[in-house]
Amino acid sequence: MPRTLLDHRAKRTDPLRRLIAGYKGVSSKTGDDLGRLIGVSRVTVWRHLSDLENIPLGELLNIARGLNVPIDELRTAIRYQ
């Protein structure tokens, strides 16, 4: 059964979402730049960034590497359910 997000504000305050958005803003990389770095299309990058709860771990790691996110910060931002 799919998970239900009852509070739409929870998505905006998700630590992983804030971490990725922060590093993306600081690096000023576009979806095209990230797509080239990790080997996927801009649309795939956008889809993953808009739905971080269902991103494959390998893709998340590639995006984090492309944005130079320290692995320790990434680990602390991931919520396990």
Rosetta blueprint (number, residue, H / E / L):
1 M L
2 P L
3 R L
4 T L
5 L L
6 L L
7 D L
8 H H
9 R H
10 A H
11 K H
12 R H
13 T L
14 D L
15 P H
16 L H
17 R H
18 R H
19 L H
20 I H
21 A H
22 G H
23 Y H
24 K H
25 G H
26 V H
27 S H
28 S L
29 K L
30 T L
31 G H
32 D H
33 D H
34 L H
35 G H
36 R H
37 L H
38 I H
39 G L
40 V L
41 S L
42 R H
43 V H
44 T H
45 V H
46 W H
47 R H
48 H H
49 L H
50 S H
51 D L
52 L H
53 E H
54 N H
55 I L
56 P L
57 L H
58 G H
59 E H
60 L H
61 L H
62 N H
63 I H
64 A H
65 R H
66 G H
67 L L
68 N L
69 V L
70 P L
71 I H
72 D H
73 E H
74 L H
75 R H
76 T H
77 A H
78 I L
79 R L
80 Y L
81 Q L
